[in-house]
Each structure stands twice: as C-alpha cells, then as structure tokens.
Amino acid sequence: MENNITKVCPRVSCCGPISWNIQYNSLLKMRYTNHTKRAAFADDMVIMIKAASIGEAENIANVELRKISARVKENKSDSMNKNQK
C-alpha cells in the first residue's frame, strides 16, 4: 500500500536537537533489510515493511524492532555514561 502525502502539519520536536542527534540519526543510519523503509519527522519515526504476506511482514518487522530496541538501549547507556563523567 502506498499513499502520497500532500499536506503535513509541522511541529517542533519536544525532544530537541540533542535527542534527535543521539537517537534518531543513529536509527535512520542503521542497516535495515531490503524490505524496510524508514522516515522521520519532528520526534516521530515510522518503519514500513514490504512483504508478500502479513506473516512475512510481521517476521521482518520483529527483526527490525529488535535491532532498533538494541540500538536505543545502546544509545541510552552511552548517554548515561557521558552524563556521569
């Protein structure tokens, strides 16, 4: 399924630019499967999966979500270590 976005409602990220750099940049630069596209705006991120079946899409999404979860935990740990110094 594809939709063209013709109108958006811009808003300012509540997280601020530092959080964006720490979290979202690393998530957007991650290596994803060929079935996965990602996009981000303000403090929102979406991952889109293209697959032949719902089951396949769920499996791919679960793989991607595990990678994202690990990266977020890694970023949180790095951020906490920097704050303690």
HELIX and SHEET records of a PDB file:
HELIX    1   1 GLY A   16  SER A   19  1                                   4    
HELIX    2   2 TRP A   20  TYR A   24  3                                   5    
HELIX    3   3 ASN A   25  LYS A   29  1                                   5    
HELIX    4   4 ILE A   54  GLN A   84  1                                  31    
SHEET    1   A 2 THR A  36  PHE A  41  0                                        
SHEET    2   A 2 ASP A  44  ILE A  49 -1                                        
END                                                                             
